[in-house]
Amino acid sequence: MAKRVPSEYSLVIAVDKPSGMSSHDVVNRVRRIFGERRVGHTGTLDPLASGVLQVCVGPAARLDKYLVDHDKRYEVLVALGIETETDDVAGEVIRTAPVPDQAADADFARSFLERFVGPQNQMPPLYSAIKVNGAKACDAARKGRVVELQPRPVEIYSLELLDIEAYEGRPAWRIACHVSKGTYIRSLARDIGAALGCGATVAELRRCAVGGLALDACVTLGQLEECREQAAIDPLALLGIRFLFADEHQEKSLANGGKLSARSPLYQFNGSPFKERVCSCMPRIRESEELLAEGELVGVVQNGALKAIYCFDGDKGALVPDCVFAQGVSRGCH
């Protein structure tokens, strides 16, 4: 078996995915740009949707398991009076119905949306990437097979009515959504329509933020062609964890996958990690004095790159390796 050649790149980028492309299409485009096969995204966006998509390149692809638990923000246009197979306008229309007159009233819409805020069990769309018996539900649905999906616990933190518009002659609600991981906005639109009694589907969808990562930190695919590795963003900012800077002694432990002292100075970002200094007197990072919590993840920086992620083991009173990168992950222009 041929030995894998070390990648020239190990970085994370944030892409503003255009509508009309699948997340896998974006991954393939990034593979071509960097000439690297090991590329993966950390949160599927439907082809109809646009917006924030985190993409890991090279050895940084091992970070994907740490980047899937963030809350998300969306702007969605919910078209009322229309039901589709896929719960968005990319699917075939299966039913239309008159929309209640009060749906055109903003006060009614705001009050109505309040019932969907909070923890709940949500049924995923039939056409989704959830795997059932090893196969994606969407693939099975396209082949006409019946798929038994189960409701999943999610939380909708807030729903803000931005506007009431018209879509194909019917009212449509433009909504800003702040939701937990695992929440399907298509399911939310479907449930809104069911509660109104007229059906509903997603007409437009844009992911505006993943955790603290917002659209202003993203690049388009065209921009990525030009700036390539200069588009790298700091993985520590995405992870939202504290970190330490490895000294000479710790570098030797790192090389051997050894433990690190739990008394090492820890640092965290001062304010938003995706913004430059607020003012010249405020440094980007500051030392953190809080005690380590059992199971807490800590980033380890060596030579300006993220070299490892360690975990605090209270029984051992030390930081133990959780993921070590032979090739450190670029921290971009930090």
C-alpha positions as CSV (number, residue, x, y, z in Angstrom):
1,M,0.0,0.0,0.0
2,A,1.4,3.4,-1.0
3,K,2.3,5.6,1.9
4,R,0.1,8.7,2.2
5,V,2.1,11.9,1.4
6,P,1.7,14.5,4.2
7,S,-0.7,17.3,3.1
8,E,0.6,20.8,2.4
9,Y,-2.5,22.1,4.1
10,S,-4.2,21.6,7.5
11,L,-6.8,24.3,8.0
12,V,-10.4,25.2,8.5
13,I,-12.3,27.6,6.3
14,A,-15.8,29.1,6.5
15,V,-17.6,29.1,3.1
16,D,-20.7,31.1,2.2
17,K,-22.4,28.3,0.4
18,P,-24.4,29.4,-2.6
19,S,-28.0,28.2,-3.1
20,G,-28.2,25.5,-5.7
21,M,-25.1,23.6,-4.6
22,S,-25.1,20.6,-2.2
23,S,-22.7,20.6,0.7
24,H,-20.9,17.8,-1.1
25,D,-20.5,19.9,-4.2
26,V,-18.8,22.5,-2.0
27,V,-16.4,19.9,-0.6
28,N,-15.5,18.7,-4.1
29,R,-14.8,22.3,-5.2
30,V,-12.6,22.8,-2.1
31,R,-10.7,19.6,-2.9
32,R,-9.9,21.0,-6.4
33,I,-8.8,24.3,-5.0
34,F,-6.4,22.8,-2.5
35,G,-5.5,19.6,-4.4
36,E,-6.3,17.7,-1.2
37,R,-8.7,14.7,-1.0
38,R,-9.2,14.9,2.8
39,V,-11.9,17.6,2.9
40,G,-15.1,17.4,4.9
41,H,-17.8,19.8,6.1
42,T,-19.3,19.9,9.6
43,G,-23.0,20.5,9.1
44,T,-25.0,19.7,6.0
45,L,-26.9,22.5,4.2
46,D,-29.7,21.6,1.8
47,P,-29.0,22.5,-1.9
48,L,-31.7,25.2,-1.6
49,A,-30.0,26.8,1.4
50,S,-27.1,29.2,1.4
51,G,-24.8,30.5,4.1
52,V,-22.3,29.4,6.7
53,L,-20.6,26.1,6.0
54,Q,-17.5,25.0,8.0
55,V,-15.0,23.0,5.9
56,C,-11.9,21.2,7.2
57,V,-9.0,20.6,4.9
58,G,-6.2,18.0,5.3
59,P,-5.5,16.6,8.7
60,A,-7.8,19.3,10.2
61,A,-10.7,17.0,9.0
62,R,-10.2,15.2,12.3
63,L,-11.8,18.3,14.0
64,D,-15.2,17.5,12.5
65,K,-16.4,15.6,15.6
66,Y,-15.7,18.7,17.8
67,L,-17.6,21.1,15.5
68,V,-21.1,19.7,15.4
69,D,-22.6,20.8,18.7
70,H,-23.0,24.5,18.1
71,D,-26.3,26.4,18.0
72,K,-27.3,27.9,14.7
73,R,-29.0,31.0,13.3
74,Y,-31.1,31.1,10.1
75,E,-33.2,33.4,8.1
76,V,-36.1,31.6,6.4
77,L,-39.0,32.5,4.2
78,V,-41.9,30.2,5.1
79,A,-44.4,30.0,2.2
80,L,-47.9,29.3,3.6
81,G,-50.6,27.3,1.9
82,I,-48.1,25.0,0.1
83,E,-46.9,21.5,1.0
84,T,-44.1,19.7,-0.8
85,E,-42.5,16.3,-0.6
86,T,-39.3,17.7,0.7
87,D,-40.7,20.4,2.9
88,D,-39.0,23.0,0.7
89,V,-39.8,24.4,-2.8
90,A,-37.2,22.1,-4.4
91,G,-39.7,19.3,-3.9
92,E,-42.9,18.4,-5.8
93,V,-46.0,20.2,-4.6
94,I,-48.4,17.6,-3.0
95,R,-51.0,20.0,-1.6
96,T,-52.2,23.6,-1.7
97,A,-54.8,25.2,0.6
98,P,-56.3,28.6,1.4
99,V,-54.3,30.5,4.0
100,P,-56.2,31.9,7.0
101,D,-56.8,35.7,6.7
102,Q,-55.2,36.4,10.0
103,A,-51.9,35.0,8.7
104,A,-51.4,38.3,7.0
105,D,-51.4,40.1,10.3
106,A,-48.0,40.7,11.9
107,D,-49.3,40.6,15.5
108,F,-51.0,37.3,14.9
109,A,-47.9,35.9,13.3
110,R,-45.7,36.9,16.2
111,S,-48.0,35.4,18.7
112,F,-48.5,32.3,16.7
113,L,-44.7,31.7,16.4
114,E,-44.3,31.9,20.2
115,R,-45.8,28.4,20.6
116,F,-42.9,26.9,18.7
117,V,-40.2,28.3,21.0
118,G,-38.6,26.0,23.6
119,P,-37.5,22.4,24.0
120,Q,-39.5,19.9,21.9
121,N,-39.3,16.6,20.0
122,Q,-39.1,17.3,16.3
123,M,-39.8,14.9,13.5
124,P,-37.1,15.2,10.9
125,P,-38.1,15.6,7.2
126,L,-38.5,12.4,5.2
127,Y,-35.9,13.7,2.8
128,S,-33.0,14.2,5.2
129,A,-29.4,12.8,5.6
130,I,-30.4,10.9,8.7
131,K,-29.3,7.3,8.4
132,V,-31.8,4.5,9.0
133,N,-30.4,0.9,8.9
134,G,-27.2,2.3,7.3
135,A,-29.0,4.2,4.5
136,K,-29.8,7.9,4.2
137,A,-33.5,8.6,4.7
138,C,-33.5,10.8,1.6
139,D,-32.0,8.0,-0.6
140,A,-34.6,5.5,0.6
141,A,-37.4,8.0,0.1
142,R,-36.3,8.7,-3.5
143,K,-36.5,5.0,-4.2
144,G,-40.1,4.9,-2.8
145,R,-39.2,2.9,0.3
146,V,-41.0,3.7,3.6
147,V,-38.6,5.0,6.2
148,E,-39.5,5.0,9.9
149,L,-38.0,8.2,11.4
150,Q,-38.1,9.0,15.1
151,P,-38.7,12.4,16.7
152,R,-35.5,14.0,18.1
153,P,-35.1,16.4,21.0
154,V,-34.2,19.9,19.9
155,E,-34.7,23.4,21.2
156,I,-35.8,26.5,19.4
157,Y,-34.4,29.5,21.4
158,S,-36.1,32.3,19.5
159,L,-38.2,33.0,16.4
160,E,-38.5,36.6,15.3
161,L,-40.9,37.7,12.5
162,L,-38.9,40.0,10.2
163,D,-41.6,40.6,7.5
164,I,-44.7,39.3,5.9
165,E,-44.2,38.9,2.1
166,A,-46.0,37.3,-0.8
167,Y,-44.9,34.0,-2.4
168,E,-46.8,32.9,-5.5
169,G,-49.8,35.0,-4.4
170,R,-49.9,33.6,-0.9
171,P,-48.6,35.1,2.4
172,A,-45.1,34.1,3.4
173,W,-43.4,34.7,6.8
174,R,-39.8,35.8,6.9
175,I,-38.4,34.6,10.2
176,A,-35.1,34.9,12.0
177,C,-34.5,31.6,13.9
178,H,-32.0,30.7,16.7
179,V,-32.0,27.0,17.2
180,S,-30.1,24.1,18.8
181,K,-28.0,21.5,16.9
182,G,-30.1,19.0,15.1
183,T,-33.0,21.3,14.4
184,Y,-34.5,21.1,10.9
185,I,-35.9,24.4,9.7
186,R,-37.8,22.5,7.0
187,S,-39.6,20.6,9.8
188,L,-40.3,23.9,11.6
189,A,-41.9,25.3,8.5
190,R,-43.9,22.1,8.0
191,D,-45.1,22.2,11.6
192,I,-46.1,25.9,11.3
193,G,-48.2,25.1,8.3
194,A,-49.8,22.1,10.0
195,A,-50.7,24.2,13.0
196,L,-52.2,26.8,10.8
197,G,-54.2,24.2,8.9
198,C,-53.0,25.2,5.5
199,G,-49.6,23.6,5.2
200,A,-46.3,25.4,4.6
201,T,-42.9,24.9,3.0
202,V,-39.5,26.6,3.0
203,A,-39.1,29.0,0.0
204,E,-35.7,30.5,1.0
205,L,-33.2,29.5,3.7
206,R,-29.9,31.2,4.7
207,R,-27.7,30.0,7.6
208,C,-26.4,33.2,9.2
209,A,-24.3,31.8,12.0
210,V,-22.9,28.6,13.5
211,G,-22.0,29.3,17.2
212,G,-20.0,32.5,17.1
213,L,-19.1,32.1,13.4
214,A,-21.2,34.5,11.3
215,L,-21.4,35.3,7.6
216,D,-18.9,38.2,7.8
217,A,-16.2,35.6,8.6
218,C,-17.0,33.5,5.5
219,V,-15.6,33.6,2.0
220,T,-17.4,32.8,-1.3
221,L,-16.0,29.9,-3.4
222,G,-14.8,32.6,-5.9
223,Q,-12.9,34.4,-3.2
224,L,-11.4,31.1,-1.9
225,E,-10.0,30.5,-5.4
226,E,-8.0,33.7,-5.0
227,C,-7.0,33.6,-1.3
228,R,-6.7,29.9,-0.7
229,E,-4.9,29.2,2.6
230,Q,-5.2,32.9,3.6
231,A,-8.9,32.2,4.2
232,A,-8.0,29.9,7.2
233,I,-9.8,30.7,10.4
234,D,-8.6,30.0,13.9
235,P,-9.9,26.5,14.9
236,L,-9.7,27.5,18.6
237,A,-12.3,30.3,17.9
238,L,-14.6,27.7,16.3
239,L,-14.1,25.2,19.2
240,G,-14.8,27.8,21.8
241,I,-12.4,26.1,24.3
242,R,-9.6,27.3,26.5
243,F,-6.0,26.7,25.3
244,L,-2.4,26.6,26.5
245,F,0.9,27.4,24.8
246,A,3.2,24.4,24.9
247,D,6.7,25.0,26.5
248,E,9.8,23.1,25.6
249,H,9.1,20.3,28.2
250,Q,5.5,20.0,27.1
251,E,6.5,19.7,23.4
252,K,8.4,16.5,24.3
253,S,5.3,15.1,26.0
254,L,3.2,16.1,23.0
255,A,5.5,14.2,20.6
256,N,5.1,11.1,22.7
257,G,1.3,11.5,23.4
258,G,2.0,12.0,27.0
259,K,0.1,13.8,29.8
260,L,0.3,17.5,30.4
261,S,0.2,19.4,33.7
262,A,-3.2,20.6,34.8
263,R,-1.4,23.6,36.3
264,S,-0.4,25.0,32.9
265,P,-1.6,28.6,32.3
266,L,-4.8,28.6,30.3
267,Y,-6.0,31.3,27.9
268,Q,-9.3,32.3,26.3
269,F,-10.4,34.9,23.8
270,N,-11.2,38.4,25.0
271,G,-14.6,39.0,23.5
272,S,-15.6,37.7,20.1
273,P,-12.7,35.6,18.6
274,F,-13.8,36.4,15.1
275,K,-13.3,40.2,15.4
276,E,-10.1,42.1,15.7
277,R,-9.2,44.0,18.8
278,V,-12.1,46.3,20.0
279,C,-9.5,48.9,20.9
280,S,-5.7,49.0,21.1
281,C,-5.8,48.6,24.9
282,M,-7.7,45.3,24.8
283,P,-5.6,42.2,23.9
284,R,-7.2,39.5,21.8
285,I,-6.7,36.8,24.5
286,R,-6.4,36.9,28.2
287,E,-5.3,34.4,30.9
288,S,-8.1,32.4,32.4
289,E,-8.0,31.5,36.1
290,E,-11.1,29.3,36.3
291,L,-10.4,25.7,37.6
292,L,-10.6,22.9,35.0
293,A,-13.8,20.9,34.9
294,E,-13.9,17.2,34.6
295,G,-13.8,16.2,30.9
296,E,-13.1,19.8,29.8
297,L,-11.3,20.0,26.4
298,V,-8.2,22.2,26.1
299,G,-6.4,23.2,22.9
300,V,-2.6,22.9,22.8
301,V,-0.8,25.5,20.7
302,Q,2.7,24.8,19.4
303,N,4.7,27.0,17.0
304,G,1.6,29.0,16.3
305,A,-0.6,26.1,15.3
306,L,-3.2,23.9,17.0
307,K,-1.2,20.8,17.8
308,A,-3.6,18.8,19.9
309,I,-6.8,18.7,21.9
310,Y,-6.4,17.4,25.5
311,C,-9.0,16.5,28.0
312,F,-8.9,17.1,31.8
313,D,-8.9,13.8,33.8
314,G,-9.7,14.7,37.4
315,D,-8.7,11.2,38.7
316,K,-5.2,11.6,37.2
317,G,-5.0,15.3,37.9
318,A,-3.7,15.9,34.5
319,L,-4.6,16.7,30.9
320,V,-4.6,13.6,28.7
321,P,-4.5,13.5,24.9
322,D,-7.9,13.3,23.0
323,C,-6.6,14.2,19.5
324,V,-3.1,14.9,18.5
325,F,-2.2,16.3,15.0
326,A,1.1,15.2,13.6
327,Q,0.7,18.3,11.4
328,G,-0.6,21.2,13.3
329,V,-3.8,22.9,12.2
330,S,-3.2,26.5,11.0
331,R,-4.6,29.2,13.2
332,G,-4.8,31.6,10.2
333,C,-4.0,35.2,10.6
334,H,-4.4,35.3,14.4
